[in-house]
Amino acid sequence: MTVTAYVLIQTEIGKAAAVAREVASVPGVLDADDVTGPYDVIVKAEADSVDQLGTMVVAKMQRIAGITRTLTCPIVHP
């Protein structure tokens, strides 16, 4: 079963575009866009399990320079 989620990212001021480009290269990331609003980058990602998704966010995304906070929102399918 594949788990798909949106990851909402806050960045340091002026870093959104660079963070979006770098996050887009993380395996499992389907799309990464810099946006306006309370979050600076919105990512759509998928993994084989919730554990793998968590590992992707913590071990890969949160280590990217310029990211200050992430919020992972798994997509719920009825």
Buried (B, 14 or more C-beta within 10 A) or exposed (E): EEBBBBBBBBBEEEBBBBBBEBBBEBEBBEEBBBEEEEBBBBBBBBBEEEEBBBEBBEEBBBEBEBBEEBEBEBEEEE
